[in-house]
């Protein structure tokens, strides 16, 4: 046992220095085991622990949550109005207002009532 301690972790795991394939596999197994243990622990008390941190240390809770979010967001906007000039937008608004006034005049909607455009 003394030799294993002197040899460090690699001796305990049963591989020699320079045996990178064995070391990599050992780290992988340890990582998988750790994540499995962490999942089991979370399943037992995770929800209660999160609630406790939220109640007792809200600043730390928010810091933790923000740490999980990506640093940058990629936003893709599919909007038919992108590239529309101000004049075109004003004309479109005028058309919508005119359509609404005709519908009010015909009695299909009442003034102040909302409606959908589709």
N, C-alpha and C positions, 0 to 999 in steps of 0.2 A: 504494500500500500504506500510505503514511503516513496518508492520510485514513481508511482503514479502521481503523487502530489508534487514531487520535484519536476516531473515531466509536464505538469500542467494539464490543462483540459484535454489536449490531444492524446495524452497517455491514458486518461480516464476513458476516452471514447474509443481507444483501441487502434489508433492509427499513428503512423510515424510522420515526423516533420517532412514536408515536401510531397506528401500524399494528398494532393489538392482535391482529387475526385472524391475520396472518402470523406475529407473534411467538408466539402460542399454538400454531400449527401447528409452528413451528420447535422449540419446547420439547417438544412431543409427539414429534416425530421424534427429537430428541436423547434423550429419556427412553426411547423404544423401542429405540434403538440401544444406549444404555447397558445396559439390561436384557438385551438379546440378547448383548452382550459379556460381561456378568457371568455369564449362564447358560453361555456357552461356557467361560469361565474355571473356573467351578465344576465343569463336567463333566470338565475336564482334571485339576484338582488338589483339588477341594473335599473329597472324602472323606479324602484324606491330610492336608489342612490341619486339618480338624475333629479327626481322630485326634491330630494333633500338639498342638493346643491342649488337648485332653482330657488327654493324658499330661503335658504340661509346665506347664500353667497351669489346673488343675482349677477354681479359684475363678472365673477369668474365663470359663471354659466354662459353668459353672452360671449366672453372671450373664447371659451371652448367651442361654442357653436360657430363663431366666426372663423375659427381655425379650421373647421371642417369644410368651409366653403371655398370654392376656387378663387384664386387671386384676381383672375380676369374672367369676364363673361363674354361670350361671343353672341352677339345679338343679330339675328337676321330678321329683317322686316319685309314682308311681302305686302305692299300697300300700293294700290292703284293710283294714289294721289302723289306718290313720290315723283318728283320731276315736273309736277303741275305748277304753272306760273301763278302768281298772285291774281292776275286778271282772270285766269281760267277758274280759280277757286271762287272768286267773287261771282262769276257768272253761274257757277254750279249752285252756290248758296242762294242766289236770286231765283233760280229755277225751282229749288226745293221750297222756298217761301211761296212762290206763285202756285205751285202744286197744292200746298197746304191751304192757301186761301181759297182755291177752287173747291177743295173738299169741304171746307167749312161752309162755303156758300151753298153747296149741294146738300149739306146736312149729313154727310157721311161721318163727320167727326164734329165735335163741339170745340169751341175756342177754349184753350187751356188744357185740353185733353192731349195726352201724348199718343204718338203713333210710331210704328216702325216704318222704316223706309223700304223694306223688302216686302 
